[in-house]
C-alpha cells in the first residue's frame, strides 16, 4: 500500500493539523512497515499557481519552452503521478478564511487534469481516480459543524469532498478539530477528540 501525505499548513510548531498529521503518520508507519510513503509539505515545497503560460505550454513542443516552464511541466507530471500511484491519501487541511490554504489549492489544480483523473463524456463528467481512500485532517478556529448557519460558511470540508467525489473518490474520512480559537478548554477537548479518532481509525483496521 502506498500513502501520499500532504501537509498544507502555513504554520510550523503552532500548527494543530501538523501535530495531528504526525500522530496519524506514526500509526500508519507502525501498521504498514513495508509500505511506501511520499510526504509533501506544501509550505516548504512551493507549488506555483496555474498561469496562462503554463496552460499554453502543455500544447507546445518541449524544445520551444523556457527552462522555467519545462520545470513546471515536470513538477505537474511528478505531482499527478504521485497522486495516481497512491492507494491512500492523508491531507492536513486547516481552514483559512472559510476555505483551504492557497498552497493546497495549487496542489489540487495540478492533479485535476482531464484525461488523467477525470474525463468528459456525453453523459457528463466521469471520475478516473476511484479505489483510493482519503483522510482529511480538518482544523478550524470556530465551530462550523454545529448548525446549518455555520455549515453554510464551510468552504473547506465541503469543497474537498466535492473535489474528491468529482474525480471518483468516495471513501473519504474527516478527522476534525474545531473551535480551536474559542478557548483553551475547547481547544484541548477538540484535540483530544481528534487524537482519539485517529487512534480508533487504526484500531478498527487491525481488529
C-alpha positions in Angstrom: 0.0 0.0 0.0 1.3 3.4 -1.0 0.5 6.5 1.1 0.6 10.1 -0.1 0.7 12.6 2.8 0.1 16.2 2.2 0.6 19.0 4.7 -0.8 22.3 3.8 -0.5 24.4 6.9 1.5 27.7 6.6 2.4 27.3 10.3 5.2 25.2 11.8 5.3 24.4 15.5 1.9 26.1 16.2 0.0 24.1 13.6 -2.6 21.7 15.1 -3.1 20.0 11.7 0.7 19.2 11.6 0.6 17.8 15.1 -2.4 15.5 14.2 -0.7 14.6 11.0 2.4 13.5 12.8 0.3 11.2 15.1 -1.6 9.8 12.0 1.7 9.0 10.2 3.2 7.4 13.3 0.3 5.0 13.5 0.3 4.4 9.7 4.0 3.5 9.6 3.6 1.2 12.5 0.8 -0.7 10.8 2.4 -0.6 7.3 6.2 -1.0 7.9 6.8 -2.3 4.4 4.7 0.2 2.5 5.9 3.3 0.8 5.1 6.8 1.9 5.6 10.0 0.0 5.4 13.2 2.1 4.8 16.7 0.7 5.0 19.8 2.8 3.3 22.4 0.6 4.6 25.3 2.7 8.2 24.2 2.3 7.9 22.8 -1.3 6.1 25.6 -3.1 3.8 24.8 -6.0 3.1 27.8 -8.2 -0.4 28.7 -9.1 -1.8 28.0 -12.6 -1.0 30.6 -15.2 -1.8 31.2 -18.9 1.8 30.5 -19.8 1.7 27.1 -18.0 -1.6 26.1 -19.6 -0.4 27.1 -23.1 2.9 25.3 -22.5 1.1 21.9 -22.5 0.2 22.5 -26.1 3.7 23.4 -27.3 6.7 21.3 -28.4 9.1 20.9 -25.4 12.0 22.5 -27.3 10.1 25.7 -27.6 9.7 26.1 -23.8 11.8 28.1 -21.4 13.7 26.1 -18.7 11.3 27.5 -16.1 8.2 26.2 -18.0 9.9 22.8 -18.5 10.5 22.6 -14.8 6.8 23.5 -14.1 5.6 20.8 -16.5 7.9 18.3 -14.9 6.6 19.2 -11.5 3.0 18.9 -12.7 3.7 15.4 -14.0 5.5 14.4 -10.8 2.6 15.6 -8.6 -0.1 13.8 -10.7 2.0 10.6 -10.9 2.4 10.6 -7.1 -1.4 11.0 -6.7 -2.3 8.3 -9.2 0.2 5.8 -7.7 -1.2 6.3 -4.1 -3.6 3.9 -2.6 -4.3 6.2 0.3 -4.0 9.9 1.0 -3.9 11.9 4.2 -4.2 15.6 3.9 -3.6 18.1 6.7 -6.1 20.9 5.7 -6.5 23.8 8.1 -9.3 26.3 7.4 -8.1 29.8 6.4 -10.8 32.5 5.9 -13.5 29.8 5.5 -11.7 27.7 3.0 -8.4 25.8 2.3 -5.0 27.2 2.1 -3.8 28.7 -1.2 -1.0 26.1 -1.1 -3.5 23.2 -1.1 -5.5 24.8 -3.9 -2.3 24.9 -6.1 -1.8 21.2 -5.5 -5.4 20.4 -6.4 -5.1 22.4 -9.6 -2.1 20.3 -10.6 -3.9 17.0 -10.1 -7.3 17.8 -11.6 -6.4 17.0 -15.2 -8.9 16.0 -17.8 -8.0 12.6 -19.2 -5.9 11.7 -16.2 -8.0 12.0 -13.0 -11.4 12.6 -14.7 -12.9 12.7 -18.2 -15.7 14.4 -20.0 -18.3 12.1 -21.6 -21.7 12.6 -23.3 -23.3 11.5 -20.1 -21.3 14.1 -18.0 -18.0 14.0 -16.1 -16.6 10.6 -15.1 -14.0 10.3 -12.3 -11.0 8.2 -13.1 -9.4 8.1 -9.6 -11.7 5.6 -7.8 -10.4 3.0 -5.4 -8.4 5.4 -3.3 -9.1 6.2 0.4 -8.7 9.8 1.6 -8.4 11.0 5.2 -8.7 14.7 5.7 -7.3 16.2 9.0 -9.5 19.3 9.3 -8.7 22.1 11.7 -10.6 25.4 12.2 -10.8 28.1 14.8 -14.6 28.2 15.1 -17.4 25.6 15.1 -18.6 25.0 11.6 -20.4 21.7 12.0 -22.8 22.7 14.8 -25.7 24.0 12.8 -27.0 24.9 9.3 -26.0 28.5 9.6 -22.3 27.6 10.3 -22.2 24.7 7.8 -23.2 27.2 5.1 -19.9 29.1 5.8 -17.8 25.9 5.4 -15.9 26.1 2.1 -13.2 23.8 3.4 -14.5 20.4 4.1 -17.4 20.7 1.6 -15.0 21.8 -1.1 -12.6 18.9 -0.5 -15.4 16.4 -0.5 -16.7 17.9 -3.8 -13.2 17.7 -5.4 -12.5 14.1 -4.5 -16.1 13.0 -5.4 -15.6 14.7 -8.7 -12.6 12.6 -9.6 -14.2 9.4 -8.4 -13.1 9.1 -4.8 -16.0 8.3 -2.4 -14.2 6.8 0.6 -13.4 10.0 2.5 -12.9 10.2 6.2 -12.7 13.6 8.0 -10.9 13.8 11.3 -11.9 17.2 12.7 -10.6 19.5 15.4 -12.6 22.8 15.6 -13.4 25.6 17.9 -9.6 25.8 18.4 -9.6 29.6 18.9 -12.6 29.8 21.2 -11.0 28.9 24.5 -8.2 26.7 25.8 -10.6 24.2 27.3 -12.5 23.8 24.0 -9.2 23.5 22.1 -8.0 20.8 24.5 -11.2 18.9 24.2 -11.3 19.1 20.4 -7.7 18.0 20.0 -8.3 15.0 22.3 -11.3 14.0 20.3 -9.4 14.2 17.1 -6.5 12.2 18.5 -8.9 9.5 19.7 -10.5 9.4 16.3 -7.0 8.8 14.7 -6.3 6.1 17.3 -9.7 4.4 16.7 -9.3 4.5 12.9 -6.2 2.4 13.1 -7.5 0.1 15.8 -10.6 -0.6 13.6 -8.3 -1.6 10.8 -6.4 -4.0 13.0 -9.4 -5.6 14.7 
